[in-house]
Amino acid sequence: MESLPENWASAHIIDASKWDIARQCGSIENTPTYNELELLHTVFNSLGWPSSPSFPYLSSQQCGMDEGTGAQDCSITLINKPGLVTCFQ
């Protein structure tokens, strides 16, 4: 089976202080909840997703998940840490 290339970028930013996850995914309903990210966390590596403690995956609640530990962090901001977003289709 041939694998298809994937493009990854930091979460879309609406202004200097807020992520616009809904714009990036087309709708907030297309973004994972933190519980869904917890389920996906166990397969991040096997999916080939980029992994770095410096770039947490953001949930629809705009809390981040540290890929190394699976811990939730709702104190992240644009100033102290960029984030990645995955979208459901």
C-alpha positions in Angstrom: 0.0 0.0 0.0 1.4 3.4 -1.0 1.3 6.0 1.7 0.1 9.5 0.8 2.0 12.6 1.9 0.5 14.7 4.6 1.0 18.4 5.2 1.3 19.7 8.7 1.3 23.2 10.0 0.7 25.0 13.3 -2.8 25.9 14.2 -4.4 28.8 12.3 -4.2 32.1 14.3 -7.1 34.5 14.2 -5.1 37.4 15.8 -2.1 37.7 18.0 -3.7 36.0 21.0 -6.2 33.4 19.8 -6.2 30.2 17.7 -8.9 29.8 15.1 -9.3 26.0 15.1 -12.8 26.2 13.6 -11.4 28.1 10.5 -8.6 25.6 10.0 -11.0 22.6 10.2 -14.0 24.2 8.5 -16.1 24.0 11.6 -15.6 23.4 15.3 -17.5 20.1 14.9 -14.6 18.8 12.8 -12.1 19.2 15.6 -11.5 16.5 18.2 -12.5 16.9 21.8 -9.9 16.2 24.4 -11.4 12.8 25.0 -11.0 11.9 21.3 -7.4 13.1 21.4 -6.8 10.8 24.4 -8.0 7.8 22.3 -5.8 8.9 19.4 -2.8 9.5 21.6 -2.1 5.7 21.7 -1.6 5.6 17.9 0.1 8.9 17.1 3.4 7.3 16.3 1.9 4.4 14.2 -0.1 7.0 12.3 3.2 8.9 11.5 1.9 12.1 13.0 4.5 14.7 13.9 5.4 14.4 17.6 7.1 17.0 19.7 6.4 18.2 23.3 7.0 21.7 21.9 3.9 21.4 19.7 0.8 20.0 21.5 -2.3 18.8 19.6 -5.2 21.2 20.4 -8.7 20.0 21.2 -11.9 21.8 20.4 -11.7 23.2 23.9 -8.3 24.7 22.9 -6.5 22.7 25.5 -3.3 21.0 24.4 -2.2 17.4 24.7 1.4 16.7 25.4 2.3 13.8 23.1 5.0 12.6 25.4 2.8 12.2 28.4 -0.7 12.4 27.1 -1.3 15.1 29.8 -3.8 17.9 29.2 -2.6 21.5 29.4 -5.3 24.3 29.2 -2.8 27.0 30.2 -1.0 27.1 26.8 -1.2 30.3 24.9 0.1 31.6 21.6 2.8 33.5 23.4 4.3 30.4 25.2 3.6 27.5 22.9 2.3 26.9 19.3 0.0 24.0 18.7 -1.0 21.5 16.0 -4.6 20.7 15.0 -6.0 17.5 13.4 -9.4 17.7 11.7 -12.1 15.1 11.2 -13.7 14.7 7.8 
